Amino acid sequence: MKPSSSQKKLKTLSIHPRGFSLRAQSIEPPPIAWLMEQKLKRPNLISLAAGFTDPETLPVEETGRIVHAWTHHKSRAREILQYGTGSGREHLRILTAQRIADLDQMPSTGKTHDPSKVLITHGSQQFLYLVTEALCDPGDIVLIESPTYFVYLSILKYFGVQSRSIPLQPDGMDIQHLEEQLEALKKSGQIKRLKMIYLVSYFQNPTSRNTSLAKKKAMMDLARRYESAAGHPIYLLEDAAYRELSFGPTPPAPSMLSLPGASKRVIYSGTYSKPFATGIRVGFGISPSPLHQTLCHLKGNQDFGTAEFLQAILEKALSSGMYDRHLEVIRKGYAKKSDRMCRMIQRHFPASVSWHPPEGGLYVWARLPQPNQTGPQSALFKASLKANVLYVPGCYAFGDDVLGPERQEALRLSFGNANLKMIDEGIRRLGEVIQSIMERTP
């Protein structure tokens, strides 16, 4: 995949040939930066690309009341305008541990997750970065879903980590392929460089698929089985950023934290940004004790702790029940948008384009028949820009070891930020472009 001229320009501007570290000299701008730039340059562009949340449902008035309550008394205001602990506010960590336990259906057992292993971060992105920094050296290996969250691919590349792709099935990773990959690494001796298996387990970005509990158990068993050959724990990094954005009444499967042996090898990443407000950059993670301490030390070197003011807003929203009330509003809103996008796709896309309705999250993943391509240099992408509609090329979501046609056939559409009118018009435009390109493709 060749970068566009705009991407090359961004890369050139961000790198100085002398004096910078090797990492800084090799860093590339994330694809999402270029996609967002196009929206700024083109006021009439309908962006179905960036995974922004719905601006109309942001909790403006509710947040205002929380801020007023915190700042009404000087002593309380001073508390949240001061530095806090590096791992996060104690009450927020307790609320977070209990919330995940509730989602994991643990209250009936009388158990909860350990608040002392919770780390509050500036968004879940910081937690993913810290975990990779703590565990991986250049040349190490992380197994990933194919396709996967493309921003995490950028983090792996930044740290010089090799990604090995495991095909994604409707209910999660292909377990047989995962076992074959682990066995191959063992035979080659590279198993010692394997540090993690990474999965986006709920309403996956980009495909909106869920990982079943059976698949999670199988992944845990395989990690445990191959640890002796690795000589260290093979961690399972479960990215649950979209977990609470379910459209249906039935909750998704419990997390890996609920499984036996989780305390030794499961790393859980979550966020309050997407379910509440993306401008409130508060994420969290739960990790095994030795790793948790290392993550706290690394974070302390970065920022002395996540902003107390932002944590306090989330703390009050959770404890008052306002967070859950707001969550119900946005779930219904996203379900409506998802249904609208799916109906428009059914109406305007050629029948040969494959896709499936999401049950939660923010995305629809579509695949064109061969030999049509969707990449940034493709005729389809260029024609879409000309028609003032933008999508995320599917190639960004695949590791470098995926070289087949599947890398170039897919695209990701987001209904999170666009309103219903924009969804209608954007899908209509894109459908016309796809139809026109496919008619010209031999």
N, C-alpha and C positions, 0 to 999 in steps of 0.2 A: 504494500500500500504506500503510494507516494504522497507526501504532504502537499497541501495546496500552497500556492504562493503566499497567501495570508499567513498560513501556519509557519512557513519558512521565515517570513518576516518577523513574526512573534518570537521564534526561536533565536534568530539572529540578535534581536534587541535584548533578549534576556540573558545572553551569554557574553562574557568578556574573555578574550583569548588568553589573557595573562593575569596572574595573581589570584584567580578564583580557584577554589578547590576542584578536584577531579569530578566530584558529584555535581557541583554547580555548573561546570563546563559541559556536562553530559545531559543536564536536565532539559526536558522538552515541555512545552506548555501542554496542559491537559486538553484533550479534544473539546471538552465542554466549554473551555475558555473561548475557543474560536467560534463555536456555535452560538454562544451568548453574545459575542461581538457582532455577529450578523444581525441580531435583533436590534442592537443599538444603532447600527448603521442604516437599517431599513425600517422606518417607522410603520410601513404598511405590511410588513412581514407577519404572517401568522406562524408563530413558533409552536410546534408540537414536539419540540425537542427536549429542552431542559425540564428536569423533574421538579419545578417549582410547585409550591402548594397554592391552593385557591385563595386569592387575595380578599375575596368578598366575605369569607368566613373566618378571617383572622379575628381573634378575640380582643378587639380594641377596647370596648367598654369594660369588659370583665377584667382585663389587665390593668386598666386605669383604676378600677376600684381596689385591686390588690396593692398597687403601688401607693395609693392614698392611705390605705390601712397601715402599710409598713412605715410610711414617712410621716404619719400624723403625730407620732410621738418622737421627740428628738432622740431618746435613748435607743429606740428601735431603729430609727433611721441611721444613727451612727454605726449600729451593729452591721447593717448590710452595706454600708459604704466603706467598710474597713476590709483589710485582708482577712482571709479565713484559713482553714486548714487545707493542706495540699490535696488530701483525698476527697474533700467535699464536706458540706454541712452534714452533721451527724443525723439530723432528723430526715433530711432528704435521702440519705443513704438507707435509713431504716424503711422509709416509705417505698423506695425503689426495690429493695430486697423483697418486701411484702407484696408489692405489685406483681413482680415476676413470679413469685410463688402462687399468687392467685391465678395468673395466666396459666401456670403449670398445673393447676388444679390440685395444689398441695394442702390447702387449708383443712380438708377432710382428714388428712393424716396427722394434723397437729404440727407439721413442720413448716419451716420457712427457709429462705436462703440467708446466708450469713452476711449481715450488713458490713462487717469488717473487711470483706473481700470486694466491696463495691468501690469503684473509683469514678468520681464525677469529672467529666471532661468538657471541653469546649466543642460540643458536637461529637457524634460517634466517629467522625473522620479522624479526629485527634487520637481517639482510642485505637483505631486500626493502625495508625501511624506508629504509636508508641509500642504496640505489641510487635509489629514487624521490626522495629528498631531494637527491641529487647531480645528477640529470638534469632534474628537472621543476620548472617554475614554474607558478603558478596560470594556468589557461587552456590549458596544454599538453595534448597528446593521447597516450593510450596505447591501442593496439589489444589487445583481450582476446578470449579464447574465450567462447562463449555456450552453456552456462553456464560459470562459472569459480569459482575459490577465493574465497569471499565475504569472507574476512578481508582479502585484498588489495584488494578493492573499497573497503573501509573506509579503507585507507591512501591510495588514490587520492583519495577524497573529502576526506580530511583535508588533503591538499596542494592541493586545488582543481583536480585534474587531470580532464579529460574522458576518459571511457572510451567507446570505440567498439567495438561487439560484432560478432564474426565467428562465424557458426554453426559449431558443432562437429559433425563427422561421426565415424563409427566409428573412423577412423584419423587423426583430428586436424582442424585447422582446414579449413574450406571454402576451398580455394586460389583458386577463381574469385571468390568473394565478397571474399576478401582483396585480390585484384588490383583489383577494382572499387572497393573502398573507398580504396585507395591512389591510384587514378586520379582519383577524385572529390576527394580531398584536394589533389591536384596542381592540378586545374583551378580549385578554389576558392581556391588560395593557402595553404590551411591546412596543407599538407604541411610547412611550416617549423616548425609547432608540434608535429609528430609526433616523439616521442622514442623510443618502444619498442613492440615487439610482445611481449606476455606470454603464455606458455603453461605449463601444468602437464603435462609431457610423458609422465609415467609413472604409470599407474593413477590417473588424474586425480581430484582432489577438485573436483566431487562425483561424476562419472560413472564413474570407474574405467577410462576409455578410455586407450589408448596412442597417441602420435603416431608414425607410421611414419617411417622414414628418408627415404623419397621425399618426404613432406610437409615434413620439416625442410629438405631440400635446396631445395625449391621456395620455402619461406619465406625462406631465405637469399638465393636468387637475386633475389626480389622486393625485399628490403631493399636489396641492392646496386644494383639497377636504379633505385630511386627516391631514392637518397641525394643525387645531384647536385641534384635539385629541392628536397630538404630543406635542403641546404647544410651538413649535418652527418651523422655516422653515424646510421643507424636501428638501434638496438640490439635484439637478440633476447634477452630475459630468459627463460631456460629454468629453470623451477622443478622440480627433480627430487627433491622431498622424499620421495616414496614409491617411488623407483627400486628399492631393495633388498628391497621387500616383495612379491616375485614368488612365485606359488604353483607354477609349473611349472619344469621343468629347462632350458627354452630361455630365455636371457636376452633382455630387450627390446632394441630397436634402440640402437645407439650414440648418444651425445649430439651436440648441435650442435658441441661442442668438437672433434669428430673431422673436421669438414668444412673444406675450403679456405676461407680468409678469416675463420675463426673468431676469430683473434687480434685482429681489428680491431672486431668487432661483437657477439660472443657473450658474454653474462653468464650464468654457471652458478651456480645456488643449490642447496645440498644441506644435509642435516642428519644428525647422529648420534643425535638425540633419539628419533625414532620407531623406528629399527631397533635401538636399544640400550636407552635408558631416558629417558622424557620429563622426568624430574626432573633429568637431567644436560643442562642447556640449552647444548648445543654444536652450532652450525651452521657452515657455511663457504660461501664463494663464490669463484669465479674470474672475473676481469674483465680487460679490456684495460688495458695499463700506465697510461695517463694517468688513467683512471677509478679504477684500483686505488689510486693514490696519494691521490686525493681521498677515496675511501671510508675509507682509513686515517686521514686527518686528521679527518674527521667523527666516526669512531668514537672517536678520541683525545679529542675534546671531550666525548664521552658518558661513557666509562667507563675510559679508560687501558688497555683490553684485557680480553679475556675471562678469567674466573677461572682462574688457573694450576692450582688444585687439580682442577677439572673437566677441564681439558685433559689433565692428567697421567693421570687415570683412563682416558680414551679412548685416549691414546697407548699405554699398557700393554696395554689390551684389544686394540687393533689389532695391535701388534707381537708379542704372545704367541699370537695365533690364537684367543683367547677370544671376540672379537667375532664372528668367522665361525661358531664353534660355537653361540653364542647365537642368531645370525641364523637358523641352520637350525631351531632349536627354535621360534622365533616364526613362521617361515614356515609350518611344519607346523601350528602352532596356529591361525593365521589362516585357513589353507586349510580346516581342519576347521570353524571357525566360519562361514566363508563358505558352505561346502556346506550346513551346517545351516540357515542363514538362508534360502538359496535353496529348500531343500526345504520349509521352513515357508511361504514365500511362495507356492510352487506349490500347497500344500495349502489355504491359508487366504484368499489374495487372489482376487478375481474374475478370471476369465480375460481380461477386457477391460483389466486393468491391464498396461501394458507395462514390461518390465525385462529385463536380461540378466545372467547370472552373471559376476562379476568374475574376472579372472585374477591379481589381486594387489591390494594396497592394503587399505583398511579399509571400503569403502562399496559399497552397492547403491543405484542411482538408479532410481526407479520413476516412471511417469507414468500418471495417471488419464485416462480418456477425457473429452472435453468433454461438458457444461459444468461438470464437477466441479472444485472448487478446494481447494487445500491450504494457503493462506496463513494467517498468524496470526489473522486475523479470520474465517476460514472456519468453517462448521459442522463440518467434518471435524476441524480442529485442536482446536476447543473440546471436541468429543466425545471425542477421543483423550485430552486432559488429564483429562477426567472419568473415563475408563477407566484412568487412571494409566499411560499409555504416551506417550512423547515422540519426535518425529521433527524433522528440520530442514525447514521449509518451503522448497520449491525457489525461491521468489521471491527469497530472499536471494542466490542465486547468479547473478543476472542484472543487467547494467548498467541504468542509468536509461533508456537509449535502446531497451530492449526492452519494448514495451508490449502485445504480443500475448498470446493466451491461454496460450502455452507458459510464460509467467512464473508462472502460477497453478496449473498442472496437476501439477507434479512434487514429489517429496519425496526427501530423502536419509536413508538408514538406515545406521547404523554398527554393525558387529559387533566392533569393537576392544575395547571395555571390558566388554561384557556377557558373562556366562558362558552355557553352552549352555541351562541351565534358563531364564534370563532371555530368551534369544533365542526359545525355544519359546513362552513365555507372552506375551512382548511382541508377536510377530508374530500370535499367535492373537487377542489383544485388538484389535490394529490392523486385522486382517482383518475381524473382526466389525463394527468401526466403519465401515470403508470400504464393506462390503456394505450396512449399514443406511443410510448416507448416499446411496449410489448408488441404492438402491431408492426413496428419497424425491425424488431429483432428476428433474425432468421431462425 
